[in-house]
Amino acid sequence: MRGRLPHHITLTLNVRHIELDVVFEGWLDFDEGIFDVDDTYLSDGRTKIAGKDAYKIPTRVRNHIDRNYDEEIHEAAWGSY
């Protein structure tokens, strides 16, 4: 197979001793062999915040995920395909 295919995965990540269910949406690129993430958000919204903002990940937590879980995201995306 060649080209790109839209794909999403949900992972439970342990971020600073808190378990978060995080959704990663993006593209599986068969030519490059990568999972290119376009959007990241919480699977379950926070109860104290209403609307679309309830699913946003705080910047500090997002930065921690980007720095420490890149390999796990890649493996989960290709493993679930």
Backbone as XML, in Angstrom:
<?xml version="1.0"?>
<chain id="A" units="angstrom">
  <residue number="1" name="MET">
    <atom name="N" x="0.844" y="-1.172" z="0.000"/>
    <atom name="CA" x="0.000" y="0.000" z="0.000"/>
    <atom name="C" x="0.891" y="1.238" z="0.000"/>
  </residue>
  <residue number="2" name="ARG">
    <atom name="N" x="0.441" y="2.259" z="-0.691"/>
    <atom name="CA" x="1.207" y="3.497" z="-0.784"/>
    <atom name="C" x="0.297" y="4.668" z="-0.464"/>
  </residue>
  <residue number="3" name="GLY">
    <atom name="N" x="0.882" y="5.801" z="-0.128"/>
    <atom name="CA" x="0.108" y="7.011" z="0.119"/>
    <atom name="C" x="-0.149" y="7.252" z="1.592"/>
  </residue>
  <residue number="4" name="ARG">
    <atom name="N" x="-1.228" y="7.996" z="1.839"/>
    <atom name="CA" x="-1.583" y="8.374" z="3.216"/>
    <atom name="C" x="-3.013" y="7.944" z="3.514"/>
  </residue>
  <residue number="5" name="LEU">
    <atom name="N" x="-3.231" y="7.553" z="4.757"/>
    <atom name="CA" x="-4.536" y="7.095" z="5.200"/>
    <atom name="C" x="-4.878" y="7.788" z="6.513"/>
  </residue>
  <residue number="6" name="PRO">
    <atom name="N" x="-6.079" y="8.411" z="6.626"/>
    <atom name="CA" x="-6.437" y="9.024" z="7.912"/>
    <atom name="C" x="-6.591" y="7.944" z="8.981"/>
  </residue>
  <residue number="7" name="HIS">
    <atom name="N" x="-6.163" y="8.279" z="10.200"/>
    <atom name="CA" x="-6.168" y="7.293" z="11.274"/>
    <atom name="C" x="-6.244" y="8.003" z="12.622"/>
  </residue>
  <residue number="8" name="HIS">
    <atom name="N" x="-6.799" y="7.327" z="13.627"/>
    <atom name="CA" x="-6.787" y="7.874" z="14.984"/>
    <atom name="C" x="-6.584" y="6.732" z="15.974"/>
  </residue>
  <residue number="9" name="ILE">
    <atom name="N" x="-6.009" y="7.082" z="17.112"/>
    <atom name="CA" x="-5.796" y="6.116" z="18.187"/>
    <atom name="C" x="-6.127" y="6.785" z="19.518"/>
  </residue>
  <residue number="10" name="THR">
    <atom name="N" x="-6.452" y="5.968" z="20.508"/>
    <atom name="CA" x="-6.663" y="6.445" z="21.872"/>
    <atom name="C" x="-5.685" y="5.699" z="22.770"/>
  </residue>
  <residue number="11" name="LEU">
    <atom name="N" x="-4.910" y="6.447" z="23.524"/>
    <atom name="CA" x="-3.931" y="5.866" z="24.444"/>
    <atom name="C" x="-4.191" y="6.359" z="25.856"/>
  </residue>
  <residue number="12" name="THR">
    <atom name="N" x="-3.942" y="5.505" z="26.830"/>
    <atom name="CA" x="-3.953" y="5.911" z="28.224"/>
    <atom name="C" x="-2.510" y="6.185" z="28.621"/>
  </residue>
  <residue number="13" name="LEU">
    <atom name="N" x="-2.227" y="7.453" z="28.920"/>
    <atom name="CA" x="-0.875" y="7.875" z="29.257"/>
    <atom name="C" x="-0.797" y="8.279" z="30.716"/>
  </residue>
  <residue number="14" name="ASN">
    <atom name="N" x="0.314" y="7.957" z="31.364"/>
    <atom name="CA" x="0.557" y="8.357" z="32.733"/>
    <atom name="C" x="1.396" y="9.632" z="32.696"/>
  </residue>
  <residue number="15" name="VAL">
    <atom name="N" x="0.747" y="10.772" z="32.920"/>
    <atom name="CA" x="1.407" y="12.071" z="32.854"/>
    <atom name="C" x="1.421" y="12.671" z="34.252"/>
  </residue>
  <residue number="16" name="ARG">
    <atom name="N" x="2.601" y="12.763" z="34.825"/>
    <atom name="CA" x="2.779" y="13.341" z="36.156"/>
    <atom name="C" x="1.857" y="12.673" z="37.182"/>
  </residue>
  <residue number="17" name="HIS">
    <atom name="N" x="1.850" y="11.348" z="37.166"/>
    <atom name="CA" x="1.107" y="10.495" z="38.107"/>
    <atom name="C" x="-0.405" y="10.590" z="37.929"/>
  </residue>
  <residue number="18" name="ILE">
    <atom name="N" x="-0.857" y="11.025" z="36.774"/>
    <atom name="CA" x="-2.285" y="11.066" z="36.450"/>
    <atom name="C" x="-2.481" y="10.309" z="35.148"/>
  </residue>
  <residue number="19" name="GLU">
    <atom name="N" x="-3.453" y="9.402" z="35.127"/>
    <atom name="CA" x="-3.743" y="8.670" z="33.905"/>
    <atom name="C" x="-4.722" y="9.471" z="33.056"/>
  </residue>
  <residue number="20" name="LEU">
    <atom name="N" x="-4.347" y="9.723" z="31.803"/>
    <atom name="CA" x="-5.181" y="10.478" z="30.873"/>
    <atom name="C" x="-5.463" y="9.628" z="29.640"/>
  </residue>
  <residue number="21" name="ASP">
    <atom name="N" x="-6.713" y="9.610" z="29.194"/>
    <atom name="CA" x="-7.062" y="8.989" z="27.921"/>
    <atom name="C" x="-6.969" y="10.077" z="26.859"/>
  </residue>
  <residue number="22" name="VAL">
    <atom name="N" x="-6.027" y="9.913" z="25.949"/>
    <atom name="CA" x="-5.730" y="10.940" z="24.950"/>
    <atom name="C" x="-5.974" y="10.369" z="23.558"/>
  </residue>
  <residue number="23" name="VAL">
    <atom name="N" x="-6.621" y="11.166" z="22.708"/>
    <atom name="CA" x="-6.890" y="10.789" z="21.321"/>
    <atom name="C" x="-5.898" y="11.518" z="20.421"/>
  </residue>
  <residue number="24" name="PHE">
    <atom name="N" x="-5.305" y="10.771" z="19.498"/>
    <atom name="CA" x="-4.382" y="11.331" z="18.511"/>
    <atom name="C" x="-4.979" y="11.091" z="17.133"/>
  </residue>
  <residue number="25" name="GLU">
    <atom name="N" x="-5.225" y="12.162" z="16.383"/>
    <atom name="CA" x="-5.727" y="12.053" z="15.021"/>
    <atom name="C" x="-4.631" y="12.472" z="14.064"/>
  </residue>
  <residue number="26" name="GLY">
    <atom name="N" x="-4.529" y="11.775" z="12.959"/>
    <atom name="CA" x="-3.510" y="12.131" z="11.986"/>
    <atom name="C" x="-3.553" y="11.232" z="10.774"/>
  </residue>
  <residue number="27" name="TRP">
    <atom name="N" x="-2.388" y="11.047" z="10.165"/>
    <atom name="CA" x="-2.260" y="10.305" z="8.924"/>
    <atom name="C" x="-1.172" y="9.248" z="9.054"/>
  </residue>
  <residue number="28" name="LEU">
    <atom name="N" x="-1.484" y="8.042" z="8.592"/>
    <atom name="CA" x="-0.463" y="7.010" z="8.435"/>
    <atom name="C" x="0.140" y="7.222" z="7.056"/>
  </residue>
  <residue number="29" name="ASP">
    <atom name="N" x="1.416" y="7.496" z="7.006"/>
    <atom name="CA" x="2.118" y="7.725" z="5.748"/>
    <atom name="C" x="2.899" y="6.464" z="5.409"/>
  </residue>
  <residue number="30" name="PHE">
    <atom name="N" x="2.413" y="5.713" z="4.430"/>
    <atom name="CA" x="3.022" y="4.432" z="4.082"/>
    <atom name="C" x="4.346" y="4.610" z="3.355"/>
  </residue>
  <residue number="31" name="ASP">
    <atom name="N" x="4.518" y="5.707" z="2.642"/>
    <atom name="CA" x="5.777" y="5.942" z="1.929"/>
    <atom name="C" x="6.909" y="6.268" z="2.903"/>
  </residue>
  <residue number="32" name="GLU">
    <atom name="N" x="6.609" y="7.072" z="3.918"/>
    <atom name="CA" x="7.618" y="7.481" z="4.904"/>
    <atom name="C" x="7.686" y="6.530" z="6.097"/>
  </residue>
  <residue number="33" name="GLY">
    <atom name="N" x="6.599" y="5.772" z="6.340"/>
    <atom name="CA" x="6.553" y="4.869" z="7.485"/>
    <atom name="C" x="6.350" y="5.582" z="8.808"/>
  </residue>
  <residue number="34" name="ILE">
    <atom name="N" x="5.595" y="6.696" z="8.792"/>
    <atom name="CA" x="5.372" y="7.485" z="10.012"/>
    <atom name="C" x="3.882" y="7.694" z="10.255"/>
  </residue>
  <residue number="35" name="PHE">
    <atom name="N" x="3.553" y="8.064" z="11.480"/>
    <atom name="CA" x="2.216" y="8.510" z="11.851"/>
    <atom name="C" x="2.333" y="9.999" z="12.110"/>
  </residue>
  <residue number="36" name="ASP">
    <atom name="N" x="1.755" y="10.810" z="11.248"/>
    <atom name="CA" x="1.827" y="12.267" z="11.321"/>
    <atom name="C" x="0.611" y="12.772" z="12.096"/>
  </residue>
  <residue number="37" name="VAL">
    <atom name="N" x="0.809" y="13.250" z="13.326"/>
    <atom name="CA" x="-0.279" y="13.679" z="14.209"/>
    <atom name="C" x="-0.727" y="15.095" z="13.841"/>
  </residue>
  <residue number="38" name="ASP">
    <atom name="N" x="-2.026" y="15.261" z="13.607"/>
    <atom name="CA" x="-2.605" y="16.573" z="13.309"/>
    <atom name="C" x="-3.273" y="17.197" z="14.531"/>
  </residue>
  <residue number="39" name="ASP">
    <atom name="N" x="-3.939" y="16.368" z="15.345"/>
    <atom name="CA" x="-4.706" y="16.892" z="16.468"/>
    <atom name="C" x="-4.598" y="15.948" z="17.655"/>
  </residue>
  <residue number="40" name="THR">
    <atom name="N" x="-4.542" y="16.512" z="18.841"/>
    <atom name="CA" x="-4.469" y="15.760" z="20.092"/>
    <atom name="C" x="-5.453" y="16.372" z="21.070"/>
  </residue>
  <residue number="41" name="TYR">
    <atom name="N" x="-6.279" y="15.529" z="21.704"/>
    <atom name="CA" x="-7.241" y="16.036" z="22.677"/>
    <atom name="C" x="-7.615" y="14.931" z="23.663"/>
  </residue>
  <residue number="42" name="LEU">
    <atom name="N" x="-8.251" y="15.318" z="24.762"/>
    <atom name="CA" x="-8.673" y="14.365" z="25.779"/>
    <atom name="C" x="-9.859" y="13.550" z="25.281"/>
  </residue>
  <residue number="43" name="SER">
    <atom name="N" x="-9.889" y="12.288" z="25.612"/>
    <atom name="CA" x="-10.991" y="11.422" z="25.225"/>
    <atom name="C" x="-12.278" y="11.806" z="25.964"/>
  </residue>
  <residue number="44" name="ASP">
    <atom name="N" x="-12.148" y="12.068" z="27.254"/>
    <atom name="CA" x="-13.281" y="12.497" z="28.078"/>
    <atom name="C" x="-13.028" y="13.938" z="28.496"/>
  </residue>
  <residue number="45" name="GLY">
    <atom name="N" x="-14.027" y="14.785" z="28.319"/>
    <atom name="CA" x="-13.862" y="16.194" z="28.673"/>
    <atom name="C" x="-13.797" y="16.410" z="30.173"/>
  </residue>
  <residue number="46" name="ARG">
    <atom name="N" x="-13.201" y="17.527" z="30.552"/>
    <atom name="CA" x="-13.145" y="17.890" z="31.970"/>
    <atom name="C" x="-14.500" y="18.461" z="32.377"/>
  </residue>
  <residue number="47" name="THR">
    <atom name="N" x="-14.978" y="18.087" z="33.551"/>
    <atom name="CA" x="-16.335" y="18.447" z="33.972"/>
    <atom name="C" x="-16.498" y="19.913" z="34.343"/>
  </residue>
  <residue number="48" name="LYS">
    <atom name="N" x="-15.438" y="20.569" z="34.771"/>
    <atom name="CA" x="-15.552" y="21.959" z="35.214"/>
    <atom name="C" x="-15.566" y="22.950" z="34.050"/>
  </residue>
  <residue number="49" name="ILE">
    <atom name="N" x="-15.268" y="22.482" z="32.856"/>
    <atom name="CA" x="-15.198" y="23.349" z="31.685"/>
    <atom name="C" x="-16.249" y="22.891" z="30.686"/>
  </residue>
  <residue number="50" name="ALA">
    <atom name="N" x="-16.993" y="23.827" z="30.116"/>
    <atom name="CA" x="-18.062" y="23.488" z="29.186"/>
    <atom name="C" x="-17.599" y="23.627" z="27.738"/>
  </residue>
  <residue number="51" name="GLY">
    <atom name="N" x="-18.265" y="22.901" z="26.872"/>
    <atom name="CA" x="-18.040" y="23.032" z="25.444"/>
    <atom name="C" x="-16.773" y="22.370" z="24.944"/>
  </residue>
  <residue number="52" name="LYS">
    <atom name="N" x="-16.308" y="22.873" z="23.834"/>
    <atom name="CA" x="-15.146" y="22.324" z="23.147"/>
    <atom name="C" x="-13.862" y="22.438" z="23.971"/>
  </residue>
  <residue number="53" name="ASP">
    <atom name="N" x="-13.773" y="23.465" z="24.801"/>
    <atom name="CA" x="-12.574" y="23.675" z="25.618"/>
    <atom name="C" x="-12.368" y="22.576" z="26.657"/>
  </residue>
  <residue number="54" name="ALA">
    <atom name="N" x="-13.400" y="21.812" z="26.970"/>
    <atom name="CA" x="-13.279" y="20.744" z="27.961"/>
    <atom name="C" x="-12.339" y="19.638" z="27.486"/>
  </residue>
  <residue number="55" name="TYR">
    <atom name="N" x="-12.137" y="19.529" z="26.189"/>
    <atom name="CA" x="-11.313" y="18.461" z="25.625"/>
    <atom name="C" x="-9.881" y="18.897" z="25.329"/>
  </residue>
  <residue number="56" name="LYS">
    <atom name="N" x="-9.590" y="20.167" z="25.492"/>
    <atom name="CA" x="-8.238" y="20.658" z="25.234"/>
    <atom name="C" x="-7.276" y="20.175" z="26.307"/>
  </residue>
  <residue number="57" name="ILE">
    <atom name="N" x="-6.055" y="19.910" z="25.886"/>
    <atom name="CA" x="-5.001" y="19.499" z="26.807"/>
    <atom name="C" x="-4.208" y="20.746" z="27.178"/>
  </residue>
  <residue number="58" name="PRO">
    <atom name="N" x="-3.979" y="20.996" z="28.471"/>
    <atom name="CA" x="-3.173" y="22.151" z="28.868"/>
    <atom name="C" x="-1.785" y="22.120" z="28.215"/>
  </residue>
  <residue number="59" name="THR">
    <atom name="N" x="-1.239" y="23.281" z="27.948"/>
    <atom name="CA" x="0.021" y="23.407" z="27.217"/>
    <atom name="C" x="1.170" y="22.642" z="27.869"/>
  </residue>
  <residue number="60" name="ARG">
    <atom name="N" x="1.316" y="22.749" z="29.181"/>
    <atom name="CA" x="2.403" y="22.030" z="29.870"/>
    <atom name="C" x="2.285" y="20.525" z="29.699"/>
  </residue>
  <residue number="61" name="VAL">
    <atom name="N" x="1.063" y="20.013" z="29.803"/>
    <atom name="CA" x="0.837" y="18.571" z="29.657"/>
    <atom name="C" x="1.087" y="18.158" z="28.213"/>
  </residue>
  <residue number="62" name="ARG">
    <atom name="N" x="0.642" y="18.972" z="27.276"/>
    <atom name="CA" x="0.845" y="18.686" z="25.845"/>
    <atom name="C" x="2.339" y="18.635" z="25.521"/>
  </residue>
  <residue number="63" name="ASN">
    <atom name="N" x="3.106" y="19.569" z="26.047"/>
    <atom name="CA" x="4.549" y="19.575" z="25.825"/>
    <atom name="C" x="5.212" y="18.324" z="26.396"/>
  </residue>
  <residue number="64" name="HIS">
    <atom name="N" x="4.751" y="17.893" z="27.577"/>
    <atom name="CA" x="5.282" y="16.674" z="28.196"/>
    <atom name="C" x="4.978" y="15.451" z="27.318"/>
  </residue>
  <residue number="65" name="ILE">
    <atom name="N" x="3.780" y="15.370" z="26.793"/>
    <atom name="CA" x="3.400" y="14.259" z="25.914"/>
    <atom name="C" x="4.255" y="14.270" z="24.656"/>
  </residue>
  <residue number="66" name="ASP">
    <atom name="N" x="4.424" y="15.434" z="24.058"/>
    <atom name="CA" x="5.215" y="15.542" z="22.823"/>
    <atom name="C" x="6.667" y="15.130" z="23.031"/>
  </residue>
  <residue number="67" name="ARG">
    <atom name="N" x="7.235" y="15.459" z="24.179"/>
    <atom name="CA" x="8.633" y="15.139" z="24.457"/>
    <atom name="C" x="8.858" y="13.684" z="24.827"/>
  </residue>
  <residue number="68" name="ASN">
    <atom name="N" x="7.907" y="13.064" z="25.525"/>
    <atom name="CA" x="8.172" y="11.760" z="26.139"/>
    <atom name="C" x="7.433" y="10.560" z="25.543"/>
  </residue>
  <residue number="69" name="TYR">
    <atom name="N" x="6.423" y="10.759" z="24.744"/>
    <atom name="CA" x="5.609" y="9.630" z="24.296"/>
    <atom name="C" x="5.575" y="9.469" z="22.778"/>
  </residue>
  <residue number="70" name="ASP">
    <atom name="N" x="6.508" y="10.071" z="22.062"/>
    <atom name="CA" x="6.506" y="10.014" z="20.604"/>
    <atom name="C" x="6.609" y="8.578" z="20.089"/>
  </residue>
  <residue number="71" name="GLU">
    <atom name="N" x="7.497" y="7.798" z="20.659"/>
    <atom name="CA" x="7.688" y="6.420" z="20.204"/>
    <atom name="C" x="6.461" y="5.554" z="20.491"/>
  </residue>
  <residue number="72" name="GLU">
    <atom name="N" x="5.845" y="5.714" z="21.666"/>
    <atom name="CA" x="4.658" y="4.937" z="22.016"/>
    <atom name="C" x="3.492" y="5.261" z="21.088"/>
  </residue>
  <residue number="73" name="ILE">
    <atom name="N" x="3.345" y="6.538" z="20.725"/>
    <atom name="CA" x="2.277" y="6.955" z="19.817"/>
    <atom name="C" x="2.483" y="6.303" z="18.453"/>
  </residue>
  <residue number="74" name="HIS">
    <atom name="N" x="3.710" y="6.359" z="17.966"/>
    <atom name="CA" x="4.036" y="5.767" z="16.661"/>
    <atom name="C" x="3.750" y="4.266" z="16.638"/>
  </residue>
  <residue number="75" name="GLU">
    <atom name="N" x="4.215" y="3.559" z="17.678"/>
    <atom name="CA" x="4.002" y="2.101" z="17.738"/>
    <atom name="C" x="2.527" y="1.753" z="17.844"/>
  </residue>
  <residue number="76" name="ALA">
    <atom name="N" x="1.768" y="2.504" z="18.648"/>
    <atom name="CA" x="0.339" y="2.220" z="18.800"/>
    <atom name="C" x="-0.421" y="2.478" z="17.500"/>
  </residue>
  <residue number="77" name="ALA">
    <atom name="N" x="-0.055" y="3.514" z="16.779"/>
    <atom name="CA" x="-0.737" y="3.842" z="15.527"/>
    <atom name="C" x="-0.534" y="2.737" z="14.491"/>
  </residue>
  <residue number="78" name="TRP">
    <atom name="N" x="0.689" y="2.288" z="14.331"/>
    <atom name="CA" x="0.961" y="1.245" z="13.349"/>
    <atom name="C" x="0.474" y="-0.117" z="13.837"/>
  </residue>
  <residue number="79" name="GLY">
    <atom name="N" x="0.483" y="-0.338" z="15.154"/>
    <atom name="CA" x="0.006" y="-1.606" z="15.692"/>
    <atom name="C" x="-1.499" y="-1.775" z="15.598"/>
  </residue>
  <residue number="80" name="SER">
    <atom name="N" x="-2.239" y="-0.656" z="15.594"/>
    <atom name="CA" x="-3.692" y="-0.746" z="15.541"/>
    <atom name="C" x="-4.221" y="-0.750" z="14.119"/>
  </residue>
  <residue number="81" name="TYR">
    <atom name="N" x="-3.331" y="-0.532" z="13.139"/>
    <atom name="CA" x="-3.767" y="-0.527" z="11.740"/>
    <atom name="C" x="-3.980" y="-1.912" z="11.229"/>
  </residue>
</chain>
